[in-house]
Amino acid sequence: MQLRYLKLLIIFLIASNFIGCTAHVRPISTSYQGSERVFRKNYEIGQKLAAYVGEPIVKVKSYKIDRFKSLLMRPTDDFVISGGLVTIIGSKNIDYLVIGQTTIENQTYTVVSTPSDRAQNKGILIKPDGTVYNKVLNRGKIMVYTFDISPPDLKFYKTEDEKRIVDADYINYELIYGGTDGKSITVTYREYTKNDMARPAFYQNLVYESGQRRIRFKKTVLEIHEATNEKIVYTIIDDDLK
């Protein structure tokens, strides 16, 4: 009988380390941050560049995005949060899911799901300044013992999520240098879909006189410094991409 009571006492003491006050977790939603147009180019206006035959002289992609504050947070460092029988290990290269928010002693904390915890039973508690609280949420209760946080200056920050909008103004094309025969310069125009798939029907072979100092395709103007059958040296002086 004494052995049985001793076992029950040990089980009770172990369990008591995990039981604390109940914390109500409130769900939160993403917030709209605004829209913007993104331009991605392989050049800058006024920059002297060179491209070999088969390489892009000009590569342009433009699209519109909506930005949202996401339900994700990322740590500033690889980390270990340990206390009692619980050890939480995480990576700075991973975004962690935000479960919601909770209030403890008039302080609001963001609750972040722990790594590999698909059931979201445990949660890391993040203060408003991004630092980590030395308690852990477990099945809706605050664990009673204190956790060690390594590194001690660990912080979490919210990441932004973006949703690409494919509209009528979507742009995705490149101009590829084709070389010269001494009389003319050959450039190939290639257009791509929003998923970067080639559109063969939108290929165009462009031929310019080799003696021209400047050549134009639509609103893109190039100043030619040198053009051989191996490479072209040039500067983009205007593209009207505002």
C-alpha positions in Angstrom: 0.0 0.0 0.0 2.8 2.4 0.9 4.5 1.8 -2.4 1.2 2.5 -4.2 0.7 5.8 -2.4 4.3 6.7 -3.1 3.7 6.1 -6.9 0.6 8.2 -6.8 2.4 11.0 -5.0 5.2 11.0 -7.6 2.6 11.1 -10.4 0.9 14.0 -8.6 4.1 16.0 -8.1 5.1 15.5 -11.8 1.7 16.5 -13.0 1.6 19.6 -10.7 4.6 20.9 -12.6 2.5 21.1 -15.7 -0.7 22.6 -14.3 -1.1 26.3 -13.9 -3.8 29.0 -14.4 -6.1 28.8 -17.4 -5.3 31.2 -20.2 -8.0 32.0 -22.8 -6.6 32.3 -26.3 -8.4 34.7 -28.5 -8.1 34.1 -32.3 -6.7 37.0 -34.4 -7.0 37.6 -38.2 -4.8 39.1 -40.8 -4.9 42.8 -41.5 -4.8 44.5 -44.9 -1.7 46.7 -45.3 -2.3 48.1 -48.8 -1.5 47.4 -52.4 1.6 48.3 -54.5 3.1 47.6 -57.9 6.4 45.6 -58.0 9.0 46.1 -60.7 11.8 43.5 -61.0 14.5 44.3 -63.5 18.0 43.0 -64.2 19.4 46.5 -64.7 19.3 50.0 -63.5 18.9 53.2 -65.6 22.3 54.5 -66.4 24.2 51.4 -65.4 26.8 50.1 -67.9 26.2 46.3 -68.5 27.4 43.5 -70.7 25.6 40.4 -72.0 26.9 37.4 -74.0 25.0 35.8 -76.9 22.0 34.0 -75.5 21.8 36.0 -72.3 19.1 38.6 -71.5 19.9 42.2 -72.1 16.7 43.3 -70.5 14.6 41.2 -68.2 11.4 42.8 -66.7 8.7 41.6 -64.5 5.9 43.8 -63.1 2.8 42.9 -61.1 0.5 44.1 -58.4 0.4 42.7 -54.9 -1.8 43.1 -51.8 0.1 43.0 -48.5 -1.3 41.6 -45.3 0.1 41.1 -41.8 0.2 37.4 -41.7 -0.5 34.9 -38.9 3.2 34.0 -38.8 6.1 35.1 -36.7 9.9 34.5 -37.2 12.6 34.3 -34.5 15.7 36.4 -34.7 17.9 33.4 -33.8 18.0 29.6 -33.5 16.6 29.0 -30.0 16.1 26.6 -27.2 13.3 27.1 -24.6 13.6 24.6 -21.7 12.1 24.0 -18.4 11.2 20.8 -16.4 10.5 18.0 -18.8 9.8 20.3 -21.8 12.4 21.4 -24.3 11.4 23.5 -27.4 14.0 23.9 -30.2 13.4 26.2 -33.1 15.1 27.7 -36.1 15.6 31.3 -37.3 14.8 30.2 -40.9 11.3 29.1 -40.1 8.0 31.1 -39.8 5.9 29.9 -36.9 2.1 29.9 -36.8 0.3 32.4 -34.5 -2.4 30.7 -32.6 -3.9 33.8 -31.1 -3.5 36.2 -28.2 -4.0 35.8 -24.5 -3.9 38.2 -21.4 -1.9 37.3 -18.3 -1.9 39.8 -15.4 -3.1 42.6 -17.7 -0.4 41.9 -20.2 -1.3 40.8 -23.7 0.8 38.1 -25.3 0.9 36.6 -28.8 0.7 32.8 -28.7 3.0 31.1 -31.2 2.7 27.4 -32.1 5.8 25.4 -31.1 7.8 23.6 -33.8 6.4 20.2 -34.9 3.3 20.7 -32.7 0.6 20.0 -35.3 -2.1 19.7 -32.5 -1.0 23.2 -31.3 -1.1 22.0 -27.7 1.9 24.1 -26.6 2.5 27.8 -27.3 5.4 30.2 -26.9 4.3 33.5 -25.4 5.6 36.6 -27.1 5.5 40.1 -25.5 4.5 43.2 -27.4 8.1 44.1 -27.9 8.9 40.7 -29.4 10.7 39.2 -26.5 9.8 35.8 -25.1 7.9 35.3 -21.8 9.5 32.7 -19.5 6.3 30.7 -19.3 4.8 28.3 -21.8 1.2 27.6 -22.6 0.2 23.9 -22.5 -3.3 22.8 -23.4 -4.8 26.1 -22.5 -2.9 26.4 -19.1 0.2 28.4 -18.2 2.9 25.9 -17.0 3.9 26.9 -13.4 7.7 26.7 -13.6 10.0 29.1 -15.2 11.7 28.4 -18.6 15.2 29.2 -19.6 15.4 31.0 -23.0 18.5 30.7 -25.2 19.7 33.1 -26.5 18.3 35.4 -23.7 17.7 38.3 -26.1 15.6 36.1 -28.5 12.8 38.0 -30.2 10.0 37.1 -32.6 8.7 39.5 -35.3 5.7 39.4 -37.5 6.2 38.6 -41.1 4.3 40.0 -44.0 2.3 37.9 -46.4 1.7 39.0 -49.9 -0.9 38.0 -52.5 0.0 38.6 -56.1 -2.8 40.1 -58.3 -2.5 39.2 -62.0 -4.2 42.0 -63.8 -4.3 43.6 -67.2 -1.0 45.4 -66.5 1.0 42.3 -65.8 4.4 42.4 -67.5 6.9 39.5 -67.9 9.4 39.6 -70.8 13.1 39.7 -71.8 15.3 40.8 -74.6 18.0 38.3 -75.5 21.2 39.2 -77.4 21.6 37.2 -80.6 24.9 38.6 -81.9 25.9 40.6 -85.0 27.1 39.8 -88.5 28.8 43.2 -88.8 25.8 44.7 -90.6 23.0 44.1 -88.1 22.4 43.4 -84.5 19.9 40.6 -83.6 17.8 40.7 -80.5 15.0 38.3 -79.5 11.9 39.4 -77.6 10.4 36.6 -75.4 7.2 37.0 -73.4 6.3 34.8 -70.4 3.1 33.9 -68.5 2.5 34.9 -64.9 4.1 31.5 -63.9 7.2 32.2 -66.0 6.2 29.8 -68.7 7.3 30.7 -72.2 4.7 31.9 -74.7 6.0 30.8 -78.1 3.3 32.9 -79.9 4.8 36.0 -78.3 8.4 35.6 -79.6 9.7 38.2 -81.9 13.1 38.5 -83.7 14.3 42.1 -83.8 17.0 43.3 -86.2 18.8 46.7 -85.8 21.5 48.3 -87.9 24.9 47.7 -86.3 26.0 51.3 -86.8 23.2 52.6 -84.6 24.3 54.2 -81.3 20.9 53.8 -79.8 18.2 51.2 -80.3 14.6 51.1 -79.0 12.1 48.4 -78.2 8.7 49.9 -77.3 9.7 52.4 -74.6 13.0 50.8 -73.6 16.0 52.7 -75.1 19.5 51.2 -75.1 22.8 53.0 -75.8 25.2 50.6 -77.5 28.9 50.9 -76.5 30.1 47.8 -78.2 28.5 44.9 -80.1 30.4 41.8 -81.3 29.4 38.3 -82.2 30.3 37.3 -78.7 28.8 40.0 -76.5 27.2 43.4 -76.3 28.1 46.3 -73.9 25.2 48.7 -73.3 23.4 51.1 -71.0 19.6 51.4 -70.5 18.9 55.1 -70.6 15.1 54.9 -70.4 12.3 52.4 -69.9 9.3 54.5 -68.8 8.6 52.0 -66.0 7.4 54.3 -63.3 
